[in-house]
Amino acid sequence: VRNGSSENPYKNPGAVTHIVTGSAGCIERHEYFTKNPPPWSAFHSSEYGYTRMKFANKTHLYVEQVSDDREGLVIDRFTLIKDHHGPYKN
């Protein structure tokens, strides 16, 4: 969300984009998300499933979250685009 665009936040972001994913098989001690996540937190799901990532080319990374609870339905997806690689500006 650091590129200043809410319409296309994953195109040339001005900072590192973290993708945190995990869907273990245990339902005990289930942790719930906060009700009002910060604006930089894009998506939350408590469903079991897995993440697929595909490097389309040197500039495009496609990511999707698949729900096992909904028989393989893709519940979130985005493409991270980085046209120029190198260090970020301060």
C-alpha positions in Angstrom: 0.0 0.0 0.0 3.1 2.2 0.0 2.8 3.3 -3.6 0.0 5.7 -2.8 -2.6 3.9 -4.8 -5.6 2.3 -3.2 -6.9 1.2 -6.6 -3.7 -0.8 -7.5 -1.6 -1.2 -4.3 0.4 -4.1 -5.6 1.9 -2.3 -8.6 5.5 -1.1 -7.8 5.0 -0.9 -4.0 7.4 1.5 -2.3 8.3 -1.0 0.4 8.5 -4.7 1.0 5.2 -6.6 0.7 4.9 -9.3 3.3 2.6 -12.3 2.6 1.9 -14.2 5.8 0.0 -17.5 5.2 -0.7 -20.6 7.2 -3.4 -23.2 7.4 -2.5 -26.0 9.7 -4.9 -28.9 10.2 -5.6 -28.4 13.9 -8.8 -26.6 15.1 -7.8 -26.4 18.7 -6.8 -23.1 20.2 -8.2 -21.2 17.2 -7.0 -17.6 17.2 -9.3 -14.9 15.9 -8.3 -11.8 14.0 -8.8 -8.3 15.4 -12.1 -6.7 14.4 -10.5 -3.6 12.9 -7.2 -4.5 11.2 -4.9 -1.7 10.1 -5.4 -0.4 6.6 -2.2 -2.0 5.3 -3.6 -5.5 6.3 -5.3 -6.6 3.1 -7.0 -9.9 3.7 -7.9 -12.3 6.6 -9.5 -15.7 6.6 -9.9 -18.4 9.3 -10.6 -21.1 6.7 -8.3 -24.0 6.2 -6.6 -24.1 2.8 -3.3 -23.3 1.1 -1.5 -20.7 -0.9 -0.4 -20.9 -4.5 2.2 -18.7 -5.9 3.3 -18.4 -9.6 6.2 -16.4 -10.9 4.7 -15.3 -14.2 8.0 -13.6 -15.3 10.7 -11.4 -13.7 8.2 -8.6 -12.8 4.9 -10.4 -11.9 4.2 -12.7 -9.0 0.6 -14.2 -8.9 -0.7 -15.2 -5.5 -3.9 -16.9 -4.5 -5.4 -18.3 -1.3 -7.4 -21.5 -1.8 -10.0 -22.7 0.7 -10.3 -26.4 1.6 -13.4 -25.5 3.6 -15.1 -24.5 0.3 -13.8 -27.3 -1.8 -10.9 -25.5 -3.5 -12.6 -22.1 -4.0 -10.0 -19.3 -4.5 -11.0 -16.8 -1.8 -8.3 -14.2 -2.4 -5.9 -13.4 -5.2 -3.6 -10.6 -6.3 -0.6 -10.0 -8.7 2.4 -8.2 -7.2 4.2 -6.2 -10.0 7.7 -4.9 -9.6 8.9 -3.2 -12.8 12.3 -2.2 -11.4 14.3 -4.2 -8.9 16.7 -2.7 -6.4 16.8 -1.0 -3.0 13.9 1.1 -1.8 14.2 4.8 -1.2 13.9 6.1 2.4 
